[in-house]
Each structure stands twice: as C-alpha cells, then as structure tokens.
C-alpha cells in the first residue's frame, strides 16, 4: 500500500468514526478525531459556530440519552492530500425524529460536509481541524401518513431561511435552537465557492 493510499484510507476511517461516535454520544471518542489543540479547530454547521470543545459540550446537552440524529449515507469521496495537510468532501444525509402534539415527523437534510485535516508530527496520525456544511435540500414528513393533523407552521422567521435548509431550521427552532441564516447552500454559489476556495488555499499552505 502506498503512503498516499494509506493516508486516504486513514482519513476515510477517522471521518466515518467521528460521525458515528457523535450520533451515539461517545463524546471522548468523537473528540479524539479532532486536533488535540482545540484552538486550531473550527466547526460551522446550522446551529453552531466555534471550536470543537464547546461544540461537543453543547451536543452532549442536547442528546436525550438515545440515538435520534443519524448521519447516514456518509462517504468521504473527494480526499486530497498534500504533505501534512488534507481536505475531504462528502455527501451526507442527516435524519432525525420530532414528535409534536402526538404526531411523529422525520426530517431529512441533504448536505455536503467539508473537512480540513492535519497529520500530527508527533504521532503521524491524521486529525480533523474543521467541519463545515453546504446545504443542498431538506424535507419533513409525517412518519406515518394519516396518523394525525399536523400542527407544524412555517412562520415568517422560518421562511426567511434559505430553501436549502429551511425545514432543518424549522425543527431546530422547535427544539429551542437558533440556526444561522447565512450558511452556504446550493442557491448561494458564491458562498459555496468561498468555502471551497478556503479549503483549497489551506491545502496549498495558507494559514
């Protein structure tokens, strides 16, 4: 196995493990996927922007003691390695369940997850530096059609969110979260290009 092939295999493995460990509330294992220096990490997703330590603390507070949110169909396919730096892109579907007034709903959010990684000089192991999303589309449906009258409403505040993650924002607001309104999405190709360019610049050596 060549060094490049081994690097790509290790990166795929760590990215998949990180999502699984987050979904199953294994916070220490999830943290281990990231750079040991939290100040070097950056998470920017619908409900959070900041470093990995606070991200995991907030995630733990939201977890209800059972698996609900699932990052499925997650397959890092666009991995580039240059020396001690790497970037990854993957399509991902996040599903979760919401029960409101006795009616079960399932949310499905389709996105691209982008990651920057660094190979640690001490151990030679790859660790994640960042996790950012580009939102493609989402939907929310009743888990069992005809199970009850829906009380979900699309308020003006929710309608202000981009179409790419509007239903995701609706569910998050019901859960007491305040999702960001300016995240990259497929109807915002300028924002998409800016994120892709930042990752490309990191790969080429930018600080």
N, C-alpha and C positions, 0 to 999 in steps of 0.2 A: 504494500500500500504506500503510495507516495505521500509526502508531507502534506501537500495540498488536499488530497483526498481525505487524509486523516483529520485535518483541520475542519473540513466541511462536515464530516460525519460527527465530530465532537460538537460543533456549533448546532447542528440539527438536533442532536440529543439534548443539549442543555436548554434549548428554546422550548422543546416539547415538554421536558420535565418541569420547567418553570410554570407553564400554563396549567399543567396537571396539579402541581403542588399548590398553586393558588386556588384552584377550584375546590380542592379537597382540604383546604385550611391547614396545610402543612407549612406554616409560615417560616420556620427556620430553614427548611429545605428550599423554599422559594427565595428567601434572602440569599442563600448560598449561590444562587445562579448569577447574582449581580456582583459588580466590583466591590471589594471589601471597603473601599473608601466611598461612603455614601455621598460625599460632596461632589464626586465625579459622575453621579447618576442623575438621570432625568427621565421622569415619566410624564407623558402628556396624553391623557385619554379624556373621555367625555366628562367625567365627574372630578378629575384630579389633575393638578399640575404641580410637580415638585420632585423631591428626591425619593429614593426607594424606601428609606426607613419610615417616613411618615405615610407613604402610600400603603405599606403593609400594616401599619398601626390602624389606619382608617379602614382598611379592608377587613381586618380582624373584628373591628367594632360592628361592621355591617353583617358579618357572617352569622347566621342563625343556628349554627350547630348541625346543619345538614347541607348536603350538596343541592344547590339550586342553579347557580350560574355555571354554564358549561361552555368552554372554548372548544368547539368541535370543528372537524374538517380543517385542522390547523396543520399546515405542511410548508415549512420553510423551503422555498424552491429557488429563490434568487439570492444566492450567497456569494459575496465577493470577498476575497482575502488578499490583503496587501501587507506583507510583513507581519507586524504585531497588531494590525487593525483589520476589522472585518465589518461588513454590513449584511443585513438579511432582510428580505421581504417575503411576506406570506399572506395568502388569503385566509380568512378566518370567519367562522360563524359563531356568534355568541347567542345562546338561548337561555331564557330564564322564565320562571313562572311567577305570576302575580294573581292573587285572589282578592277580589273586590266585591263586596256585597253578595257573597256567596257564589260568584261566578269566577271560574278559573280561566286565565288568559296565558298564552305563551307568546313571548317576544322573541323574534329572531332578528339579529342585527348582523349585516354582512359588511366586512371591512377588510382593509389591508393593514397588517401590522408591520411596522418597520423598526429595526433594531440596529444599534451600533454596538460593537463588541471590541474588547481588548484582550490580548494574550498577556497574562501576568508574567513578568520577567522572573519572579521568584520560583513559581511552580510550573510555568509553561502551560497553564490551563487557561481556557477561554472563559471570560466573564462578561456579562451584559453591562452596558453603560446606559442604554436608553431603551424606551419603549414608547412608540408614537403610532397614532392611528390615522388612516384615511378612510372616511366613512362612505360606503357605496350605496346601500339602501337598507331599509328595515321594514318590518311588518309586525302587527299584533293581531292575534286571532283568538277566539274562544277555544279552549282546549277540547270542548265537546260541543259542537254546534247544536243550538236549540236548548242549551242547558239553563238558560235564564236570560233576562233582559239586561243588556249591557248598560252600565252607568258611567262608562268612560266618556269624558268630554274633551274635545280639542279646543282648549281655551286660546285666547289671543296670544298669551305668553308662549304657549306651546307652538302655535302656528308661526311664531317668529323664528323658530329654529330651522336650520337648513333641512330640506326634504330628506337628505341622506341619513339623518339620524333623529328625525322628528319623533317617531314612536318611542325610540330609546329614551329621548328626553322626557316624554310624557310619563313613562314608567318610573324614571328616576325621580321626577318631581313628586309623584305619588309616594315615593319612598323617603321623601324629605331631603333629597339631594338637589344641588343647583348645578346642572350641567352647563358647560361652556357653550357659547353661541358662535364662536369663531374658529372652530376646528376645521382642518382640511376635509373636503368632501368632493365627490365627483362633479358637482356643478360649480366647483371653485378650482378650476385647473391651475390658476396662478398659485393658490395656496399649496396645491399638490406639488407643483414644480419646485416651489421654495423648499419644501421638506425634502424632496428627492435631491435637490442641489446641495442642501446642507449635509446630507449623508454622503454624497459623492465627494464633497470637499473634505469631510473628515477622513474618508478613505485615502485621499491624496495627501493627507498630512496636516490639514488645517487644525488649529487648536479650538 
